[in-house]
Amino acid sequence: MKTPSTSACARIAASMVLAAAPLAHAQSAVYAIDPTHTFVTFESPHFNTSTNRGRFDKKSGTVELDKAGKTGKVELTIDMSSINTGVEPFNKHLRSADFFDVEKHPTATFVGDKFTFVGDKVSEVSGQLTMKGKTNPVTLKALRFNCYTNPMLKREACGGDFETTIQRSQWGVDYGLKFGFLDDTKLVIQVEAIHQ
């Protein structure tokens, strides 16, 4: 059996390095969600007149983002007891079994594993929203998205404003529909995440 020459071995080694190079660039960066710049806000018309608004103040999660490969994954956990409409009796009603039943279902989660890009910007994130024990698909559309170097932290931060409209009854949140409240509920997610 003929032994490869030194030059042949060098060419093989160089080919292996070149073949592996794209894989090295295709690794995802991990970002931790910044709770001070991340909020989940809902908007729901009240008898199709004024709009009820509220937000969830406590949330946590991570984002994996591969800009070169145009892929990503986000995992967001929302503390449902942190709902804040600015009116405590309304907050209490929303925490009750009529709405989110926080005692039985203290958290909601969104896991997005399909990222759509336009150029180098994220334009959509699709995944599954689990709330009140039910899971349904949701697609969040980006109103804006950007990455920048945070001047205080000296690290990259990425984020944007995302929105979608859901039918809350799909998650068993159907209080008031028989009175004339609308099922459509707009979710606006403001998120920033810091590179780890």
Secondary structure, 3 states (H helix, E strand, C coil): CCCCCHHHHHHHHHHHHHHHHHHHHCCCEEEEECHHHCEEEEEEEECCCEEEEEEECCEEEEEEEECCCCEEEEEEEEEHHHEECCCHHHHHHHHCCCCCCCCCCCEEEEEEEEEEEECCEEEEEEEEEEECCEEEEEEEEEEEEEEEEECCCCEEEEEEEEEEEEEHHHHCCCCCHHHCCCCEEEEEEEEEEEEC
